Amino acid sequence: MKNDSDLKLDIENELKWEPVVNEAHIGVTARSGVVTLTGHVGSYAERCAAERASKRVYGVKAVANDLEVQLPGAATRSDDEIALTCINALKNNHLVPADRIKIIVSDRKVTLEGQVQWRYQREAAHTAVCNLIGVAGVMNKIIVCNHIATKDIKDKIVAAFHRHADIDARRIDVQAEDGRVILRGNVRSLSEREEAQHAAWAAPGVTSVENDITVTP
């Protein structure tokens, strides 16, 4: 296992490697695999990119993202302007059922509400608004509603794990009931844990995923 100083250095180098991130204003601390990011970034998209980059590093068990979004003056917009831009972004994205989604903007932070049939629609809505100029944060409260037999859901997830090169299916147990999926087991990295969660969400009929997988590098 990496010691804290080695893990901190690896994350700092990964942040430098990520082209979307300006690491100059980001502080990194590491303690027993738990990483904390502090400082500020110029956009919500950069904040998300810094978190993703940190999670890619081997030895990371969890990331606490305390980065503050400080928009430059040219990027500042009113809540009304941001709301209108978000509405247009959702309408122009063919993956998003825009008529099923409600947008709430307060203090430049966007909240998405509504119901969709597929996880990818929920994620597409989030992606459509998180990169918009002026957005300082996004809370995705969109609910996935679908109805498929529990056994079919479990079988499809297990099959997906076996196909996935980055997931050791032997180390993960899958339970499913009425669209709710619970993942348990032990994997080698936070990235593998998140890949398993992403693969589970991709199965048709899944409405929620509880990821209880532990990370032991």
C-alpha positions, 0 to 999 in steps of 0.5 A: 500500500502507498504511504500518504506522501506517495499518494498525495504526490501521485494525485498532484501529478494526475491533476497536472496531467488532466488538461481541464484542470489548473492545479495551481489553486488546488491543495491535496491531502491524503490520509489512509487512502482518503483524499481531500481536495481544497482550494478553488477552480474556475468552473463546476466542470473543472471541479468535477474533472479534478474529482474524477482525476483523483479517483483514477489514482491507485490507492485512493479509497475515497475523495472529499471534494471541498473545491470552491467554484469561483467564476471569473467576472466574464462568466457571471450570469444571473439565475434567470439567464442560467435557467434559460440556458439550461432549458435550451441545453436540455431541449437541444440534447436528443438523449434527454426527455426535456419535457420530463425535467424541471430546472431550479436555479438558485445562487448560480446552482442548478437543481434538476428534478423529474423522472426518466426511464433510463440512467443514461437520460439522467446522466445526459441531463447532468452533463448538458448543464454542468459545462454551461457558462455561469453554472457554479454547481449541479444537484441531480435529483432526477429519478429513474423509473422503470419496471423489469423483472428482478432476475433479469436485472441481476443476470444482466449486471453479472454478465456485464461485469464478466464482460468488463476488462476493468472489473473482477466479477468474482469479487463482487456480489449483486443483489436486486429487488424491484429495480434496487441493486446492492453491490457488495464485495472487495475490489482493488481500486476506487476506479474499479468500484466506480466502474462496477457502479456505472455498469450496474446503472447501465442495466435496464430496469435499475432505479437505484444502486447502493454501492457497498463495495470496499476498496483494498489496494 
